[in-house]
């Protein structure tokens, strides 16, 4: 059941308070409860996207805070999300490096990072099919090499990060070498792994009024599959004394 899987990924370990607060803010399973309350149910894609975000956060903790941290997931799942974990670890480093240039837009670097992670533009999920995602990531990297920002206005926090990063990288070679180049490298590695993986990250995106679900190496039009209704989710949580 949904809750059974997710409770094994929480709670987060003790890290600095701002990071703990923001990381918890995007991995708390009650976010799904609120979503279910709003739309009346939880779709399978909602759960998949949420679990991916949780797994990425745990990888970021291991890569940036404690190399001995034991990931609360089996090795197969951990390896599946490692490329995304490396990519977002580099994004957190960029947020920390550039936060002082943002004025009062974000409370701290962790807050900015959380908003970027929740936009999920870096993983290319808005680009459509697996082939389009791969092409899009390659095109993004080509534009970044020319100091052009490929990220759209509809993803304002991601766009803000790269507006600043590109401007500072042109002026300061250290920022380019230590921040921009690692992101390009980890995003390329993410795309390479995505291409090799026969069970690529499942996702759903909206194209006009059309829903598409992708998994494996193909794609197609499908009705959204409901994982559970809001009432079922409530009963499950009550039975487990979670609410």
Beta strands, then each sheet from edge to edge (+ up, - down):
strand 1: 41-43
strand 2: 203-207
strand 3: 210-215
strand 4: 218-221
strand 5: 226-229
sheet 1: 1+ 5-
sheet 2: 2+ 3- 4+
end
